[in-house]
């Protein structure tokens, strides 16, 4: 076998692994909506919601409760990532990356701003106001933002096929948002905050992916992602939760009350699914590119709807299913692209 | 703090209409299996690249 054939074989192997990681991301992300939904009804979050709603109204109560749930989600994610990095023996690499702030870890801290307070909080808001299936399907538009940013910023190639996939995902997004909105406009009861939450998730995860793609030029995905969640934990536990406590919300009281066996168990499973889905998402970017990694990761919409139907017995509305089908068609269009065109992910 | 009766009723209500048997346990088993397979594949990946 000559050098060229070996190079081609190695490239094919890397692309295959890239798609495998993106698929793992999709399955685990879909599973995350199970603990992410049921945690809302558990103590102390239900009591926290009721107490704040009595004084400040339902919308504020939901937002503040979402902040505490998201903060705990970030905490359990970083524990899950420590296990992941421990098993892979990456602690030494983590220390090396952390100290290299300017060229390296700054990208992951920046990614945590868009991924945490914007995307994950938005997703929890959408789950709380509209429902798990909507939250899952609404964020399906994030590869559009991610791939356009990656293309404009650092010249990641977008082929005609990838552009077709992105177009299908946009159509799907309009059907998802438009369908739900029309139904609610008809009934005169529009949960605007829930829809804004869905939009926050789509834009936040798209921007995060593009920023992460830049950071992953020089850092390891497993380590980079752990630093990204370190940043998110700082945002929640050092900035947001104390600020809300100073503003008079009972954050500390309910944060301490969350250490209840069932609540902690559900949060741990949220941490495992979200931490592992995120790390496999990051691992796919250097192998197949941000656009494709996000495109295939988008199959989480299919898995989320499937798991919600199987485990909760909830069948989503036809607009959600139709929009989801468009998004999936877009993802498959990207997935079925000839891998030889991926030999160089960046433009020349 | 312990879970209130109302919280447990709502929590159990999520799994009550599931199409799968013992859904309240099965979702955790599924997550653990997928997570362990992912971790095992990550170990293989680290050794190859």
Interface residues (C-beta under 8 A of the other chain):
Chain A: X13 X14 X17 X20 X24 X27 X28 X31 X34 X35 X37 X38 X41 X42 X43 X44 X46 X47 X84 X87 X88 X89 X222 X257 X260 X262 X263 X265 X269 X272 X273 X276 X280 X283 X307 X309 X310 X311 X312 X313 X314
Chain B: X1 X2 X3 X4 X6 X7 X10 X11 X14 X15 X16 X17 X18 X19 X20 X23 X26 X27 X28 X30 X31 X32 X34 X35 X38 X39 X41 X42 X43 X45 X46 X48 X49
